[in-house]
């Protein structure tokens, strides 16, 4: 499965979350680190849902980049 991951740069670290998996988040010092950690978080999240007998949410979020002129 391919889930959309949102990565945000903060003042001192990076954060990531998965819109289709509420509560699935990660934080790391670098972008590479946070991407590795969110991959692990997704796997654990899905495993937890399975263990609880919950369905696996299908990926449904999408993204787009919108260009605007700087003012």
Secondary structure as GFF3:
##gff-version 3
##sequence-region A 1 71
A	DSSP	beta_strand	6	9	.	.	.	ID=ss1
A	DSSP	beta_strand	14	17	.	.	.	ID=ss2
A	DSSP	beta_strand	25	28	.	.	.	ID=ss3
A	DSSP	alpha_helix	31	51	.	.	.	ID=ss4
###
